Amino acid sequence: MSQEAIPSLGGYSEAALDQAFAALAHEVEASAQSLTSAEAVEAFRLHWLGRKQGRLKSISDAWLKSAPVEAKKLIGQRFNQLKAQIESRLESATGASSQNALDAEAIDITLPGTHRALGAEHPLIKTMHEMVAVFQRMGYSVGVGPEVETDFYNFESLNFPPGHPARDTQDTLVVANQERKPLRDRLLMRTHTSPVQIRTMEQQPPPVRIVIPGKVHRNDAADATHSPIFHQIEGLCVDIDVTFSDLKGTLDHAMKEFFGSSVKTRFFPSFFPFTEPSADVQISCPFCGGKGCRKCKHSGWIELLGCGMVDPAVFGFVQQKQPAYDPKKISGFAFGMGVDRIAMMKYGISDISLLYSGDARFLEQFA
Amino acid sequence: MKILSKWLRSYLPQFNVTDRQLADDLTLRGIAVEGVFDLGADGSLFEMDITTNRVDAMNHYGIAREAATIYGLKLNPLHPTLPQATPALKPYPIKIEAPELCGRFTARVLRNVKITQSTGIVAERFHLLEQKLISNAVDATNFVTMAMGHPTHAFDLDKVEGGILLRRARKGEKLKTLDGIDRTLDPDDLVVADEKKALAIAGVMGGWDTMITPETTNILVEAAWFDPGTVRRSSKRHLLHTDASHRFERGADFNAPPVASALVSSIILEAGGEIGGDFVDIVIPEAERRTAKRPAIAFAVSEAQRILGATEDRKGITASAAKAILTGLGCEVSADATVVTSSVEKNLDPSRAVSSPIANVVEYPVKLPSWRLDLEREIDLIEEIARVYGYNRFQNTLPSFEGAVVELPWAEKESTIRTTLRGLGWTEAVSSTFCSAADAAAFAPQPNSAVPLGNPLSEEAGMLRPSLASGMLGMLALNLNRDMEDVMLFELGTVFHGSTDRVEEKPSLSIGATGKLPLEGPHQPSRELDFYDMKGSIEALLGKFSSKSIYFDRFPSDSGLMPAWLHPGRSARAVIDGATVGYFGQLHPAEAQRRKLKQLVFVGEIYVDRLYRQNLRQPVVRELSRFQAVRRDFSFILSETTPWARVAEALSALGIPELQNFEVGEILSDKDSKLVPAGHISLLLRTVFQATDRTLQEEELQNYAQRVVTAVEKLGGKLRG
């Protein structure tokens, strides 16, 4: 900045002084416009506040020297104000909150953030919780039962005849050394969650609404879609006047809750020993909207549930402990579905064994 | 099973529905058409999947009956026309010696027949079904099976020696069956025999010696009804699953034999020959009573309405709809209704019982068709009505409900465990329910309490897991083998103890970790996780439960009180309100070596059944002091054998209410600093003093500080200068 001429004072009246200082203040502002580099800031400081050649000093020396005594105080006050203004400009150009200082502190915000990774929810457990929650909202309480069951609860009370193939050790994993016991007392790994239906009804008179999530086992060789360990969700509703149309409405509503309101259901006759009438339920494919895709094998429909009206024979078994389950007075429905299949479908998992592997590369995708 | 739409239509004179529509309608009624193949002018071929309880529908006539019922159409009866029998001296001698195994046996003799190639309808339909033609006689029996589902058999009569006997096989008796295999029979096998030898395993397969050959001129046509259980056992015993056994063992139609015999005979006779003598039909009344003449069952439309509910027209199942369906399926609904009065309780809770209206239930006796042995009870008829009416024609309704939703007592606790651990970086896993005998022995909390399976999937899965730790180690090993080196897992699952007589199940929690902490990002160095990371997570978890005290300790390695699979110096027991809730720490190096784990592994098991005895901690807010808190740091030199827990206990024992908090700031060992004497540590103790009612004065603070120093000095500590 070049040395500029010292402006002359127009007089010592307050009005004259104010005018002269206003011009100086304007000059300060003008010269403070481009304080974007450290060099410019230093030049500004030297120009105005330099100890020997500073413009402020030069002007004040000149003006005060010739000023009458009574005006010196007025001039001094105005110089102090002007100095404060200059210092404030310097501060805002160089202080901690100055643009320059802030720019110097800038970081690369595109680098990834720091966080301690969250643990992941297991896809099976997540699916199970979501499905259970759907039924809880519909008035169902959660029921549970043992994974090691007796033949009575797993088969007999569910109306499986003595020679039924499911009872074969080809299909069912059994606890060792059961041969000498009566058939109904023999211990086995439950093959479905249905025994909890019986256990619940034995303990509680109607009405009953329970949803039963759980782990089950079968003597199945493992492949991409079979595992000796898998999970089911079972439901049971027993009351006066519970009908097949109620079963339909309940499952239709639940499937819409879980998969989205555009999903449709359709029911096909089927056979289970413990329900009659029995049905298989298909839902319109929630992935393609029923147009046909890989997940629904291009049929537009996916088979998802087995269900039916509780067989009177099942109530007959329960009546031995809870007489209120008189099949002539009450009725009920039951339904069941495989959690693994639903989770696999929902998340595009092609191999069921991944669910039971503990492979972190697989599981961490669900975090 | 393959079905021709053209064949179906031959039984349905009024039928005018497309094949595709028929396939859909059948499928929706449980007669599943899996595939429809267009045969052009010959209609369609249906690939069917009939459930095993519907043996009556495993043929064309049975499916035509379903179609007739669905659409309310006329079904042509099966009426084969036969020429007059040429008189024989006497009927062919037949004797049922085992009436408990053979309920009905019919025989018709055909003489001077011509064994030739099948022609006409038989040849045409076999061609469409890609069924191999054998000869007119054999094809006739197969044709009739496909037409009406009843298996029959044709014997070369000239190879039969004397009268026919239905008897149990003799022990060790031999028979070469049609497949050319010599079989040794069992007294539980029913055989069709002549006076000298067995001719066939009844209902399973005919014999080699009496089979139809091009030279055959005289035939005996067998059409019979055999006991389902007997056929099933013979089929299983001889590993001979035939089309005939498949049908007989599921219960054939007791009334079908005369019709089937006539159909077979009429087809064979088309190529020439005549009927030799009267038709022989022996019926065992006892078997007939169990099948064709079963007692009628009572059926009430009101019961169907009670079970099935609202239909699309909101009327529910009407009496006329129910009767039309049952009649179509072959039931005879009697007009003689009985009125049964029953009180219907409209409330299950006697305390709130409303006046019970009296309902009149109108019951009709229903006679059941001989081909539907699967129908036994009223509910079976209700199912048939729902099925044929169409499941999807019922409304979607929701039942009313007065009960309450009850949560499992531990539901919130279980959910707290999951969310807490996930928040701390632990990922949930699910492992096998089973483990090896070696792992069961190594990890069971009590010896000899593991339960073996009777038919394990493999030796490695021979036991019900008594602990989740072995499964956890398996999962960590799998990850290390797949080069996933930084893993933190937990599993919530069931463990099993007891004996093969009584198995006790408990919920358990395992946690396992290896590698580096999951501190992600380039901004700070990560580090190997250690004992204290696992302990910290367990502390956080236990801290979610209310308790008077939580502490961690360990016992000497020779005490037998710590699990042998943990490193004795780097493992701990967790105790909450005096109850052991689990063990955790670094895996014992010997166990790590046995499992070939290439890096340090930390593992623990929490007995959540014990944890669930505690309530979840309910936060109670402490009033915040308005007065200044004062921080004081102390640096002590302590013997390295003095555990922190003793320092902490000593400080707590001071009972200074103003000592709001104290914690370990830093620990330096003699290796970290030259200023620390050998065998000692330098411990930086950070304290915070604060009163709730006043600002603390310097004299007070000095007094407290002195008491802190004295307390640590009593443990052999020295304040560093």
Interface residues (C-beta under 8 A of the other chain):
Chain A: L111 P112 G113 T114 H115 R116 A117 L118 G119 A120 E121 H122 L124 I125 Q136 M138 G139 Y140 S141 V142 V144 P146 E147 V148 T169 L173 V174 V175 A176 N177 Q178 L187 M189 P205 P206 P207 V208 R209 K215 H217 N219 A221 P228 I229 C237 D239 I240 D241 V242 T243 F244 S245 D246 K248 G249 T250 D252 H253 R266 F267 F268 P269 S270 F271 E276 P277 S278 A279 M309 D311 P312 A324 K328 K329 I330 S331 L355 Y356 S357 G358 D359 A360 R361 L363 E364 A367
Chain B: T27 L28 R29 G30 A32 T51 N53 R306 I307 L308 G309 A310 T311 S342 V344 E345 K346 N347 L348 R377 I379 D380 I382 E383 A386 R387 Y391 N392 F394 Q395 N396 T397 L398 P399 F401 E402 G403 A404 V405 V406 E407 L408 A411 R418 L421 R422 G423 L424 G425 W426 T427 E428 A429 V430 S431 S432 T433 V451 P452 L453 G454 N455 P456 L457 A461 L464 G471 M472 G474 M475 L476 L478 N479 R482 M484 V487 M488 L489 F490 E491 G493 T494 F496 T500 V503 E505 L517 P518 L519 E520 G521 P522 H523 Q524
